[in-house]
């Protein structure tokens, strides 16, 4: 019977991992409004949990791509900046130790030289000549 009562947290009722009770307490303490409805902390906790799960998922992928088993600030930075919507949400956010996005301006890349690739006309013409003989 004791186990039943323990599982009846507002988070468990809402099917969330994030603490609905703590969010409710912080909403009340934060002077955001005189009163806080019963559904507000549940909704906010759900939104926070979803955003966290999304960032963790993408960060985990970034860590795996770099052959690392632990997510670091760099992986969070890469995850957020490579996702259009998260990047927009965190546009004014600096991630400590996150580094910068790899980016080389096209003007700075080495130019294609004419020696390396054969022009199309020459390559096909020389092949046709050799096949005719």
N, C-alpha and C positions, 0 to 999 in steps of 0.2 A: 504493500500500500504506500510505503514511503517513497518508493521509486516513481510511482505514478505522479505524486504531488511535485516532485523535483523537476519533472519534464514539462510542467505546465507553465514555463516562462512565456512571456509575450513573444519572444523570438521563436520559440518552438511552435507556438500556436500559428505564427505567421509563416513557418517553414523557412526561417532565416538563420544564418550563422551570426550576423551582426546583432549587437545588443540593443533591442528595442527599448528596454527600460532605461538604459544609459542615455540613449538619444532623447527620450522623453524628458529625463531629468535635465539634460543640457539645454534643450529647447526652452524649458521653464526658467532655468537660471539665466539664460542669455538675454532676457528682456526683448525678445522679438515681438511678443504680443502679450496682452493681459492674460489670455487663456490659450491653451493648446489642445486641439481636438484629439480624440483617442486614435484616429486613423493617421494623423500627421507623422508621428514618430515611426510608425510601421512603414509608411511610404518612403520616408527619408532613409531609414535603415536599408530598405530594399534597393533604393537607388545607389546608395553608397556601396552596398555589397556587390551590385551588378558592375559598377565602374571598377571596383577593386579586382573582381574576377577577370574582367576584360583586360586590364593592365597586366595582371599576373600571367594570364594566358599568353599574351603577346611578348612579355618579357621573358617568359620561359622558353618560347620559341627562339628569341634572340640569343639567349644563353646557350641553347642547344646548338644553334648555328655556329657559335664561337667555341664549340666543344667544351663548354663549362657546365658543371652540374649545379652551380650556385648562381642565383640571380644577383647581380650587382647593380649599382646606380647607372653604369654605362648601358646595361641591357634595358633598364627602364627607359632611359633617354632614347635609345634606338627604337624601342617599341612605340613610345608616344609620338616621336617625331615622324615615324614612317606611316602612322595611321592618320589619315586626313582629319577625321572628326576629333580624335583625342588631341591632335596637334592644335586644332582650333580652340578646344576647351582649355588647354594648358599653354596658350600662346604667350601669356605674360608670366609664366612660371619658369624659374631656373631650378634645374635638378642638380643638387650638389654632387660634384665628382662625375657628372654625366658626360662631360666632353662635348665635342661638336659633331655635327653630321658631316660625313665625308663628302666633299664636293670640290671638283676641279672645274673651273670655268673653261668653256669650250675653246676660247681664244688661247688658253695656255697649253692645250694638248698639242703633242707633236703633229706637224702637218704631214699629210700623205705626200710622198715623193713620187715623181713620175716614173722613176726607174723601177720601183718594185712591182706594181701591177701592170701587166701588159694590156694595152688598149684592146678592146674587143675585136676590132677589125683585123689587126695583125695576127692575133692568136688563131682565129678561125681560118684565115687565109693560109697560114703556114701549115695548118693541119690538113687542109684540102689538098695543097700541093703535094705533101708527102703521101697522101692516100692515093692520088692519081698515078704516081710513078711506080 
